[in-house]
Amino acid sequence: MLPHQFLSQFSHPFIVLLVAGAGGANFLIPNYAMSTLREIFESHNGRLIHKWDHYFDIYERYFSPYRGSALNLLEVGISHGGSLQVWREYFGKDANIFAIDINAECKKFEDEKTKILIGSQEDEGFLKQVIDALPPLDILIDDGGHTMNQQLVSFRNLFPAVKNGGIYLIEDTHTSYWREYHGGYKRKTSFIEFSKSLVDQMYAWHIDNDKIVPVNYHTENINSISFYDSVIVFEKRNRHEPFHSMKGEPTITPCANPGLKKESVLHQLRKKLRRKKIQSFVRQFKK
Ligand SMILES: C[S@@+](CC[C@H](N)C(=O)[O-])C[C@H]1O[C@@H](n2cnc3c(N)ncnc32)[C@H](O)[C@@H]1O
């Protein structure tokens, strides 16, 4: 084991190590030696792992706060088991790693802190068993079969298993444009189109007609959706209807926004009604 690999088992980037020096003195040594995920990948010579280079920056951005913690991570798609080794080295010895694959051979990668579950990511019955068996997740990575149905069924069933504040990351979402994977440009059933529709869902509180986009579980639990080339990241956070407020003294006479469209009477009425509905709901809730 290389010195940096030894150190990265323990630590957080900002943790300092207490070392007993000669003559009994203690020295605080900052752990600058902690490797990045890309460095860990570059020096990996264990089981096979295959990754697109630009994924490492995305992982680092979302995953680094969890290093050295006892996080719960689930990866869908194991293949040769290389990613499990890389996650272990990156997150450290306390990480609880869970992984799913349809290939029963992958069971051999199980160890004390790495649990392997065999089944299909598009089998809802299996996914329900997985949720029952696992603790709430900090990070979920979908690197499984990458077909539209696999990604959609997994997201619908497994996003609720992610903790408030956790991350759901889907890899290789370029398959949304590939026919072989049941994708296609602007194809309604692709995972990309589904994710775009979740943008509307996040904005449901601002859409006047709540019959078109009603507030639902995703409105109340998706804090952000980040689209990268071939990767989509969902940040989960419990949300309530947003509100705004003003502080301080007015200083000018505001002018009307000339770019605004005049609303029809019907539209104004509908908006008022909606506001009333929300207010009475809030009042009811406060009682
Ligand atoms: C891209 S590989 C995973 C690579 C691995 N995460 C890595 O980085 O080294 C995809 C894996 O998904 C598995 N897979 C394919 N379809 C699946 C399904 N329906 N359910 C679960 N796993 C599936 C395959 O058996 C394969 O091992």
The ligand as an SDF file (V2000), in Angstrom:
LIG
                    3D

 27 29  0  0  0  0  0  0  0  0999 V2000
  -21.5350   -0.4220  -16.9250 C   0  0  0  0  0  0  0  0  0  0  0  0
  -21.4850   -1.9000  -16.0100 S   0  0  0  0  0  0  0  0  0  0  0  0
  -21.1380   -1.3590  -14.3820 C   0  0  0  0  0  0  0  0  0  0  0  0
  -19.7480   -0.8650  -14.2500 C   0  0  0  0  0  0  0  0  0  0  0  0
  -19.2900   -0.5740  -12.8480 C   0  0  0  0  0  0  0  0  0  0  0  0
  -20.1800    0.2820  -12.1230 N   0  0  0  0  0  0  0  0  0  0  0  0
  -17.9310    0.0870  -12.9380 C   0  0  0  0  0  0  0  0  0  0  0  0
  -17.8620    1.3340  -12.9050 O   0  0  0  0  0  0  0  0  0  0  0  0
  -16.9390   -0.6290  -13.0450 O   0  0  0  0  0  0  0  0  0  0  0  0
  -23.1490   -2.3520  -15.9960 C   0  0  0  0  0  0  0  0  0  0  0  0
  -23.5570   -3.4990  -15.1090 C   0  0  0  0  0  0  0  0  0  0  0  0
  -24.9600   -3.4350  -15.0050 O   0  0  0  0  0  0  0  0  0  0  0  0
  -25.4700   -4.7520  -14.9480 C   0  0  0  0  0  0  0  0  0  0  0  0
  -26.8650   -4.7390  -15.3970 N   0  0  0  0  0  0  0  0  0  0  0  0
  -27.3680   -4.7440  -16.6490 C   0  0  0  0  0  0  0  0  0  0  0  0
  -28.7010   -4.7730  -16.6220 N   0  0  0  0  0  0  0  0  0  0  0  0
  -29.0610   -4.7870  -15.3150 C   0  0  0  0  0  0  0  0  0  0  0  0
  -30.3120   -4.8340  -14.6440 C   0  0  0  0  0  0  0  0  0  0  0  0
  -31.4520   -4.8460  -15.3050 N   0  0  0  0  0  0  0  0  0  0  0  0
  -30.3150   -4.8220  -13.2970 N   0  0  0  0  0  0  0  0  0  0  0  0
  -29.1550   -4.8000  -12.5990 C   0  0  0  0  0  0  0  0  0  0  0  0
  -27.9390   -4.7660  -13.1940 N   0  0  0  0  0  0  0  0  0  0  0  0
  -27.9000   -4.7680  -14.5270 C   0  0  0  0  0  0  0  0  0  0  0  0
  -24.5520   -5.5660  -15.8510 C   0  0  0  0  0  0  0  0  0  0  0  0
  -24.5930   -6.9350  -15.4830 O   0  0  0  0  0  0  0  0  0  0  0  0
  -23.2170   -4.8910  -15.6210 C   0  0  0  0  0  0  0  0  0  0  0  0
  -22.4770   -5.5920  -14.6490 O   0  0  0  0  0  0  0  0  0  0  0  0
  1  2  1  0
  2  3  1  0
  2 10  1  0
  3  4  1  0
  4  5  1  0
  5  6  1  0
  5  7  1  0
  7  8  2  0
  7  9  1  0
 10 11  1  0
 11 12  1  0
 11 26  1  0
 12 13  1  0
 13 14  1  0
 13 24  1  0
 14 15  1  0
 14 23  1  0
 15 16  2  0
 16 17  1  0
 17 18  1  0
 17 23  2  0
 18 19  1  0
 18 20  2  0
 20 21  1  0
 21 22  2  0
 22 23  1  0
 24 25  1  0
 24 26  1  0
 26 27  1  0
M  CHG  2   2   1   9  -1
M  END
$$$$
